[in-house]
Amino acid sequence: MTEGAGIRAGDLPDDLTAAEAGMWQAFRNGSVYDLSSGDTVVDDPHGGHPWGPERTVRARIVCWLLLDGPPPLSGRVASLKLTGVQISGVLDLAGGTVAPYVELKGCRFEREVLLPEAHFQTLRMVDCSVPRLEAARVHTEGDLHLPRCRFHNGVRLTDAHIGTDLLLNQAIVYRDRSGRSIAADGMTVGQDLQAELLESHGELSLRSAKVGVSLSLRGARLANPYTRLALNAPQLTVGRTLYLTPAGVGGPWLSGTTPARGTRIQRFACQGGVRLDDGRFGDAVDLERARFTFTDDQELSLLRVQTPELRFLGEQPQRGKVVLSGARIVNLIDRSTSWPGPGNLHMGGFAYENLVPQGPFPLDARLDWVAAATPEYNPEPYERLATVLRNAGEDEDAREVLLAKQRRRRESLPVAAKVWGFVQDWTVAYGYRPGRAAVWMAVLWAASSLAFAHADHAPVNGNGHPPWSPALFALDLLLPVIDLGQAGQWQLHGGWQWLSVVLILLGWILATTVAAGATRLLRRG
């Protein structure tokens, strides 16, 4: 029988094998076609046990069913549901339109699966062994499910359009010739992209991808020892939250829920650089307990990321850098133990509005956090921290931050300016502790008043002068500009004259530092 004459009537083609004939009838009936043996070792599609011709169908016959198959039996809906079947040859549906529902479970493909520019309603491949999935620009009206599958030479979903959900939970993907495990640049997912407990051996590329709701990499393990990046996702857009958090392992558990007590937990772990530059996230970026393993030239890059909430609660990277330059965050939720050390944190232009520390995060540790981000003096991180603290009502802490900024600035100044900086610090703490000026003034006034009580004082004008008062004389010297009518009326000699000069200089220094501090305070307000 020719491939067309009796197909519309539902007749079996002449050249089908017994396995293919059974698949043909199951397709018309819309039922599951199960060729598994019942032995879990033999039926493992990823194992080495051979499957003979009794479990093998040709890819050409599968394509025939999906693209131009026979009509369904009366009262049935045609669909391809295969379990434990081996598919020989290249499954090539490139450019085709597949109307039937497709579900393949525990199947083994001998050659690659080619789906570029194909159109599906829903495609589910569960726990299948696939040499390679080539699906650039594939289009599904519903889901694309690939959980627990193993792809030995990568997956390509470049510019794919997934109508609802893309599932890659517990999939294992090895790199292709270009070094990528999953190449999904420009992909669009209508709802959720779930890749929980995914194992990626190579670069997971999601450049300019768009996910309508959430992107979950809970418990995923990404490793790329071959090139710089394990996750390359600049300009990624996620409608709600990106999860790089733990997942429960084993037993029944629901995606996205907190695992029950006693459930074994697998953290998100990444060996290789992460690039999320210019990403947009509608709710949050969650790094709860994430573990990053970098080389010295790798980094977690969040350049210019925008999100209402960043949960920076992972383990401290021992090497590599964390880059937040230009990022814009509303709530920064962090731990003091999550941030890298000096020289490995970059925060130039990092804007955040609220700090929500998890666990102890004293001000000294927060100042160390800023210092770690500024190997060379940069006032911006200090000013941002002070603004956030002041907006939260922590005015005293905000002043301490600005004082730390001045002390840090002093380190970069020439010697003369550095000395003047030490004077301002010792006297009035750069104006952020103005009460010190009154203390210094009181000490100097008391000491000089006692000293001048023993000084020889000849009147300048012998005919008319006020009574000698050591206290008023000392105060007149200490207060610049203000004239109390004492300093110009008495003449001292020798060491007393030098003491007068020192008091005048100290008075001017105190007044200048107070004025400089007041100017800073007014400018800050």
C-alpha positions as CSV (number, residue, x, y, z in Angstrom):
1,M,0.0,0.0,0.0
2,T,1.3,3.4,-0.9
3,E,1.8,6.1,1.8
4,G,-1.4,8.0,1.1
5,A,-4.0,5.9,-0.6
6,G,-5.4,4.0,2.3
7,I,-4.1,6.2,5.1
8,R,-7.2,8.4,5.2
9,A,-9.3,5.3,5.7
10,G,-7.1,4.2,8.5
11,D,-5.6,1.2,6.8
12,L,-2.2,0.0,8.0
13,P,0.7,0.5,5.6
14,D,2.3,-2.7,4.3
15,D,5.9,-2.1,5.4
16,L,5.3,-1.6,9.2
17,T,7.0,-3.8,11.7
18,A,4.9,-5.4,14.5
19,A,6.0,-2.7,16.9
20,E,5.1,0.1,14.4
21,A,1.7,-1.5,13.7
22,G,0.9,-1.5,17.4
23,M,2.0,2.2,17.6
24,W,-0.2,3.0,14.6
25,Q,-3.3,1.5,16.2
26,A,-2.6,3.1,19.6
27,F,-2.3,6.5,17.8
28,R,-5.7,6.1,16.3
29,N,-7.2,5.0,19.6
30,G,-5.5,7.8,21.5
31,S,-4.2,5.3,24.0
32,V,-0.7,4.7,25.6
33,Y,1.6,2.4,23.7
34,D,3.8,0.8,26.3
35,L,6.6,-1.5,25.3
36,S,8.4,-1.6,28.6
37,S,9.3,-5.0,30.1
38,G,8.5,-4.3,33.7
39,D,12.2,-4.8,34.7
40,T,13.4,-1.4,35.9
41,V,17.0,-2.1,35.0
42,V,16.1,-3.2,31.5
43,D,13.6,-0.4,31.0
44,D,16.0,2.4,32.1
45,P,16.4,4.5,28.9
46,H,19.7,5.8,30.2
47,G,21.2,2.4,31.0
48,G,23.3,0.2,28.7
49,H,20.8,-2.7,28.3
50,P,20.0,-3.1,24.6
51,W,16.4,-2.8,23.3
52,G,15.7,-5.1,20.4
53,P,13.5,-4.7,17.3
54,E,10.4,-5.7,19.3
55,R,10.8,-2.3,21.1
56,T,12.0,-0.2,18.2
57,V,10.1,2.0,15.8
58,R,11.5,4.1,13.0
59,A,11.6,7.9,13.3
60,R,10.1,8.1,9.8
61,I,7.0,6.4,10.9
62,V,6.7,8.6,14.0
63,C,6.9,11.7,11.8
64,W,4.3,10.2,9.4
65,L,1.9,9.8,12.3
66,L,2.4,13.3,13.6
67,L,2.4,15.2,10.3
68,D,0.0,13.2,8.2
69,G,-1.4,10.4,10.3
70,P,-4.6,8.3,9.9
71,P,-7.9,9.6,11.3
72,P,-8.8,8.6,14.9
73,L,-11.2,5.8,15.6
74,S,-14.8,6.9,16.1
75,G,-15.2,8.7,19.4
76,R,-11.5,9.0,20.0
77,V,-8.8,11.7,19.7
78,A,-5.7,10.7,17.9
79,S,-2.5,11.2,20.0
80,L,1.0,9.8,20.3
81,K,1.7,8.4,23.8
82,L,4.7,6.1,23.9
83,T,6.3,4.5,26.9
84,G,9.5,2.4,26.8
85,V,10.0,2.7,23.0
86,Q,13.2,3.0,21.1
87,I,13.2,5.4,18.1
88,S,15.7,4.7,15.4
89,G,16.9,7.3,12.9
90,V,16.6,11.1,13.0
91,L,13.3,12.4,14.2
92,D,12.9,15.3,11.9
93,L,9.8,17.5,12.3
94,A,11.5,20.7,11.2
95,G,9.0,23.3,10.0
96,G,6.1,20.9,10.5
97,T,2.8,21.5,12.2
98,V,1.9,18.8,14.7
99,A,-1.7,18.8,15.7
100,P,-1.9,15.6,17.9
101,Y,-1.0,15.6,21.5
102,V,2.5,14.1,22.0
103,E,3.8,12.4,25.2
104,L,6.9,10.2,25.3
105,K,7.9,8.6,28.6
106,G,11.0,6.5,29.2
107,C,11.9,6.4,25.5
108,R,15.3,6.1,23.9
109,F,16.3,8.0,20.8
110,E,19.2,6.6,18.8
111,R,19.8,9.9,16.9
112,E,19.0,13.6,17.4
113,V,15.6,15.2,17.5
114,L,15.1,18.0,15.0
115,L,12.2,20.4,15.7
116,P,13.3,23.8,14.4
117,E,10.4,26.0,13.5
118,A,7.9,23.2,14.2
119,H,4.5,24.0,15.7
120,F,3.0,21.9,18.5
121,Q,0.0,22.1,20.7
122,T,1.7,20.4,23.7
123,L,4.9,18.3,23.7
124,R,5.9,16.2,26.6
125,M,9.1,14.1,26.7
126,V,9.6,12.6,30.2
127,D,12.7,10.6,31.3
128,C,13.9,10.2,27.8
129,S,17.5,9.6,26.5
130,V,18.2,12.0,23.6
131,P,21.5,12.5,21.8
132,R,20.6,16.2,21.0
133,L,17.4,18.3,20.9
134,E,17.5,20.9,18.1
135,A,14.5,23.1,18.5
136,A,15.4,26.7,17.5
137,R,12.2,28.8,16.9
138,V,10.0,25.9,17.9
139,H,6.4,27.1,18.8
140,T,4.1,25.5,21.3
141,E,0.6,26.7,22.1
142,G,0.8,24.8,25.5
143,D,3.6,23.3,27.5
144,L,7.0,21.9,26.6
145,H,7.9,19.3,29.2
146,L,11.4,17.8,29.3
147,P,11.8,16.6,32.9
148,R,14.3,13.9,33.8
149,C,15.5,13.7,30.2
150,R,19.2,13.3,29.4
151,F,20.6,15.2,26.5
152,H,24.1,14.1,25.6
153,N,25.0,16.8,23.1
154,G,23.0,19.8,24.3
155,V,19.6,21.5,23.7
156,R,19.0,24.3,21.4
157,L,15.9,26.5,22.1
158,T,17.0,29.7,20.5
159,D,14.1,32.1,19.8
160,A,11.6,29.4,20.9
161,H,8.1,30.4,21.9
162,I,6.6,28.3,24.6
163,G,2.9,29.2,25.1
164,T,2.6,28.2,28.8
165,D,5.3,26.3,30.9
166,L,8.8,25.0,30.1
167,L,9.8,22.2,32.4
168,L,13.4,20.9,32.7
169,N,13.2,19.6,36.2
170,Q,15.9,17.0,37.0
171,A,17.1,17.0,33.4
172,I,20.8,16.3,32.8
173,V,22.3,18.2,29.9
174,Y,25.8,17.9,28.5
175,R,27.5,20.5,26.3
176,D,27.5,20.6,22.6
177,R,30.4,21.4,20.3
178,S,30.1,25.1,21.1
179,G,30.4,24.5,24.8
180,R,26.7,25.2,25.6
181,S,24.5,22.8,27.4
182,I,21.2,24.7,26.8
183,A,21.2,27.5,24.2
184,A,18.0,29.4,24.7
185,D,18.8,33.0,23.7
186,G,15.8,35.0,22.8
187,M,13.4,32.4,24.1
188,T,9.9,33.4,25.3
189,V,8.0,31.4,27.9
190,G,4.4,32.4,28.6
191,Q,4.3,31.3,32.2
192,D,6.9,29.5,34.3
193,L,10.3,28.1,33.4
194,Q,11.1,25.4,35.9
195,A,14.6,23.8,35.9
196,E,14.7,22.5,39.4
197,L,17.4,20.0,40.2
198,L,18.7,20.5,36.7
199,E,22.3,19.3,36.0
200,S,24.0,21.5,33.4
201,H,27.5,20.6,32.2
202,G,28.4,23.5,30.0
203,E,27.1,27.1,29.5
204,L,23.4,27.6,30.2
205,S,22.6,30.5,27.9
206,L,19.4,32.6,28.3
207,R,20.5,35.9,26.7
208,S,17.5,38.2,26.2
209,A,15.1,35.5,27.2
210,K,11.6,36.4,28.6
211,V,9.7,34.4,31.2
212,G,6.2,35.5,31.9
213,V,6.0,34.5,35.6
214,S,8.9,32.8,37.5
215,L,12.2,31.2,36.6
216,S,13.1,28.5,39.1
217,L,16.6,26.9,39.3
218,R,16.0,25.6,42.8
219,G,18.5,22.9,43.6
220,A,20.1,23.1,40.2
221,R,23.7,22.3,39.7
222,L,25.5,24.3,37.0
223,A,29.1,23.4,36.1
224,N,31.2,24.8,33.3
225,P,34.9,24.2,33.8
226,Y,35.5,24.8,30.1
227,T,34.8,28.5,29.7
228,R,34.1,31.6,32.0
229,L,30.3,31.3,32.4
230,A,28.0,28.6,33.7
231,L,24.9,30.9,33.5
232,N,24.9,33.5,30.8
233,A,21.7,35.5,31.0
234,P,22.2,39.2,30.3
235,Q,19.0,41.2,29.5
236,L,16.9,38.4,31.0
237,T,13.3,39.5,31.8
238,V,11.3,37.6,34.4
239,G,7.8,38.7,35.3
240,R,8.1,37.7,39.0
241,T,11.0,35.9,40.7
242,L,14.3,34.3,39.8
243,Y,15.0,31.5,42.3
244,L,18.5,30.3,42.8
245,T,17.6,28.5,46.0
246,P,17.4,25.0,47.6
247,A,15.0,22.3,46.6
248,G,13.8,19.1,48.3
249,V,15.2,15.9,47.0
250,G,13.3,12.6,47.0
251,G,9.7,12.0,48.0
252,P,6.6,13.8,46.9
253,W,7.0,17.6,47.0
254,L,5.5,20.4,45.1
255,S,7.5,22.8,43.0
256,G,8.0,26.1,44.5
257,T,7.0,25.1,48.0
258,T,9.1,24.9,51.2
259,P,10.2,21.3,51.7
260,A,8.8,19.6,54.7
261,R,10.9,19.1,57.8
262,G,13.2,16.1,57.4
263,T,13.4,16.4,53.6
264,R,16.9,16.2,52.2
265,I,17.8,19.6,50.8
266,Q,19.9,20.3,47.7
267,R,21.2,23.8,47.3
268,F,21.6,25.7,44.1
269,A,25.3,25.3,43.2
270,C,27.2,27.0,40.4
271,Q,30.7,26.2,39.3
272,G,31.5,29.0,36.9
273,G,30.6,32.6,36.3
274,V,27.1,34.0,36.4
275,R,26.1,36.9,34.2
276,L,22.7,38.6,34.8
277,D,23.6,42.0,33.5
278,D,20.7,44.4,32.6
279,G,18.1,41.9,33.9
280,R,14.6,42.9,34.8
281,F,12.8,41.0,37.6
282,G,9.2,41.9,38.6
283,D,9.4,40.6,42.2
284,A,12.8,39.4,43.3
285,V,16.1,37.7,42.7
286,D,16.5,35.1,45.5
287,L,19.9,33.7,46.3
288,E,18.9,32.0,49.5
289,R,21.8,29.5,50.5
290,A,23.2,29.6,46.9
291,R,26.7,28.3,46.6
292,F,29.1,29.8,44.0
293,T,32.5,28.4,43.1
294,F,34.5,30.8,41.0
295,T,38.1,31.2,39.8
296,D,39.8,34.5,40.3
297,D,38.6,35.8,36.9
298,Q,35.0,34.7,37.3
299,E,32.2,36.7,38.9
300,L,28.5,36.9,39.9
301,S,27.6,39.9,37.7
302,L,24.4,41.8,38.4
303,L,25.4,44.9,36.5
304,R,22.4,47.3,36.1
305,V,19.9,44.7,37.3
306,Q,16.5,46.1,38.3
307,T,14.3,44.3,40.8
308,P,12.2,45.3,43.9
309,E,14.1,42.8,46.1
310,L,17.5,41.2,46.1
311,R,17.8,38.4,48.6
312,F,21.6,38.1,48.9
313,L,21.7,35.2,51.4
314,G,24.0,32.7,49.8
315,E,27.4,31.4,50.9
316,Q,30.3,33.8,50.7
317,P,32.3,33.1,47.5
318,Q,35.9,32.2,48.4
319,R,37.2,33.5,45.1
320,G,36.0,35.7,42.2
321,K,34.0,38.8,42.4
322,V,30.4,40.1,43.0
323,V,29.5,43.0,40.8
324,L,26.4,45.2,41.6
325,S,27.5,48.3,39.8
326,G,24.5,50.3,38.4
327,A,22.0,47.9,39.9
328,R,18.7,49.4,41.3
329,I,17.1,47.6,44.2
330,V,14.3,48.6,46.5
331,N,14.9,46.1,49.4
332,L,18.3,44.6,49.9
333,I,18.0,41.5,52.1
334,D,21.4,40.2,53.1
335,R,23.6,38.5,55.6
336,S,27.0,39.8,56.8
337,T,28.5,36.4,56.0
338,S,27.3,36.3,52.4
339,W,29.5,39.1,51.0
340,P,33.0,38.6,49.5
341,G,36.1,40.2,51.0
342,P,37.9,43.4,50.1
343,G,38.6,43.9,46.4
344,N,36.0,41.3,45.3
345,L,32.9,43.5,45.7
346,H,32.0,46.3,43.2
347,M,29.1,48.6,44.0
348,G,29.7,51.8,42.0
349,G,26.3,53.3,41.3
350,F,24.5,50.6,43.2
351,A,21.2,52.1,44.4
352,Y,19.0,50.5,47.2
353,E,16.3,52.0,49.3
354,N,16.0,49.7,52.3
355,L,18.3,47.4,54.2
356,V,16.8,44.3,55.7
357,P,19.6,42.3,57.3
358,Q,19.0,38.7,58.2
359,G,20.8,38.0,61.5
360,P,23.4,40.2,63.1
361,F,24.8,42.9,60.9
362,P,26.3,45.7,63.2
363,L,27.3,49.0,61.8
364,D,31.0,48.1,62.0
365,A,30.4,45.1,59.7
366,R,28.3,47.3,57.4
367,L,31.2,49.8,57.1
368,D,33.5,46.9,56.3
369,W,31.0,45.9,53.6
370,V,31.4,49.4,52.1
371,A,35.1,49.3,52.5
372,A,35.3,46.0,50.7
373,A,33.6,47.6,47.7
374,T,36.0,50.6,47.6
375,P,39.6,49.4,47.3
376,E,40.2,53.0,46.2
377,Y,38.3,55.8,47.9
378,N,34.8,56.4,46.4
379,P,32.3,58.5,48.4
380,E,29.2,57.2,46.7
381,P,28.7,53.9,48.6
382,Y,29.1,55.7,51.9
383,E,26.7,58.4,50.9
384,R,24.1,55.8,49.7
385,L,24.4,53.9,53.0
386,A,24.1,57.1,55.1
387,T,21.0,58.1,53.1
388,V,19.3,54.7,53.6
389,L,20.1,54.8,57.4
390,R,18.8,58.3,57.7
391,N,15.6,57.5,55.9
392,A,15.1,54.6,58.3
393,G,15.5,57.0,61.3
394,E,19.1,55.9,62.2
395,D,20.5,59.4,62.2
396,E,23.4,58.5,64.6
397,D,24.5,55.6,62.4
398,A,24.2,57.8,59.3
399,R,26.6,60.3,60.9
400,E,29.0,57.5,61.8
401,V,29.0,56.4,58.1
402,L,29.7,59.9,56.9
403,L,32.5,60.2,59.5
404,A,34.0,56.9,58.2
405,K,33.8,58.4,54.7
406,Q,35.9,61.4,55.7
407,R,38.4,59.1,57.4
408,R,38.6,57.0,54.3
409,R,39.1,60.1,52.1
410,R,41.9,61.3,54.4
411,E,44.0,58.3,53.4
412,S,44.1,59.5,49.8
413,L,45.2,63.1,50.6
414,P,48.7,64.6,50.6
415,V,50.6,64.9,53.9
416,A,49.6,68.5,54.7
417,A,45.9,67.9,54.0
418,K,46.1,64.6,55.9
419,V,47.5,66.4,59.0
420,W,44.6,68.9,58.8
421,G,42.2,66.1,58.5
422,F,43.6,64.5,61.7
423,V,43.1,67.9,63.4
424,Q,39.5,68.0,62.3
425,D,38.9,64.4,63.4
426,W,40.4,64.9,66.8
427,T,38.6,68.1,67.5
428,V,35.1,67.8,66.2
429,A,35.1,64.5,64.2
430,Y,34.8,66.5,60.9
431,G,31.7,68.3,62.3
432,Y,29.7,65.1,62.8
433,R,30.3,65.3,66.6
434,P,30.1,69.1,67.3
435,G,29.9,68.5,71.0
436,R,33.6,67.8,71.0
437,A,34.3,71.5,70.2
438,A,32.5,72.6,73.4
439,V,34.6,70.0,75.4
440,W,37.8,71.2,73.9
441,M,36.9,74.8,74.4
442,A,36.0,74.2,78.1
443,V,39.2,72.3,78.7
444,L,41.3,75.0,77.1
445,W,39.4,77.8,78.8
446,A,39.8,76.2,82.3
447,A,43.5,75.4,81.8
448,S,44.4,78.8,80.4
449,S,42.3,80.6,83.1
450,L,44.3,78.9,85.8
451,A,47.6,79.7,84.0
452,F,46.8,83.3,83.4
453,A,45.9,83.8,87.1
454,H,49.7,83.6,87.7
455,A,50.7,85.8,84.8
456,D,52.3,89.3,85.0
457,H,49.9,91.6,83.2
458,A,50.7,95.2,82.5
459,P,47.8,97.4,81.3
460,V,48.2,98.8,77.8
461,N,46.5,102.1,78.9
462,G,47.5,103.2,82.4
463,N,44.6,105.6,82.7
464,G,41.6,103.4,82.0
465,H,41.2,99.7,81.8
466,P,38.8,97.1,83.0
467,P,39.6,94.9,86.0
468,W,41.9,92.0,85.3
469,S,40.0,88.7,84.8
470,P,42.1,85.7,83.8
471,A,38.9,83.8,82.8
472,L,37.6,86.6,80.6
473,F,41.1,87.2,79.1
474,A,41.4,83.5,78.2
475,L,37.9,83.4,76.7
476,D,38.6,86.5,74.7
477,L,41.6,84.8,73.1
478,L,39.8,81.6,72.4
479,L,36.7,83.2,70.7
480,P,37.6,84.6,67.3
481,V,35.8,87.7,66.0
482,I,34.0,88.3,69.3
483,D,35.6,91.0,71.5
484,L,35.1,90.8,75.2
485,G,37.2,93.9,76.0
486,Q,40.1,92.0,77.7
487,A,42.7,90.9,75.1
488,G,43.4,94.4,73.9
489,Q,43.8,95.9,77.4
490,W,46.6,93.8,78.8
491,Q,50.1,93.2,77.7
492,L,51.9,89.9,78.5
493,H,55.6,89.1,78.1
494,G,57.7,86.1,77.5
495,G,56.1,82.7,77.6
496,W,52.8,84.1,78.5
497,Q,52.7,86.0,75.2
498,W,53.4,82.7,73.3
499,L,50.6,81.0,75.3
500,S,48.3,83.8,74.1
501,V,49.3,83.2,70.5
502,V,48.7,79.4,70.8
503,L,45.2,80.0,72.3
504,I,44.3,82.4,69.4
505,L,45.4,79.7,66.9
506,L,43.5,77.0,68.7
507,G,40.4,79.1,68.8
508,W,40.5,79.7,65.1
509,I,41.1,76.0,64.4
510,L,38.1,75.1,66.5
511,A,35.9,77.7,64.9
512,T,37.0,76.6,61.4
513,T,36.3,73.0,62.0
514,V,33.0,73.7,63.5
515,A,32.1,75.9,60.6
516,A,33.2,73.2,58.1
517,G,31.1,70.6,59.9
518,A,28.1,72.9,60.0
519,T,28.5,73.5,56.3
520,R,28.5,69.7,55.6
521,L,25.5,69.2,57.8
522,L,23.5,72.0,56.1
523,R,24.5,70.7,52.6
524,R,23.5,67.2,53.6
525,G,20.1,68.4,54.8
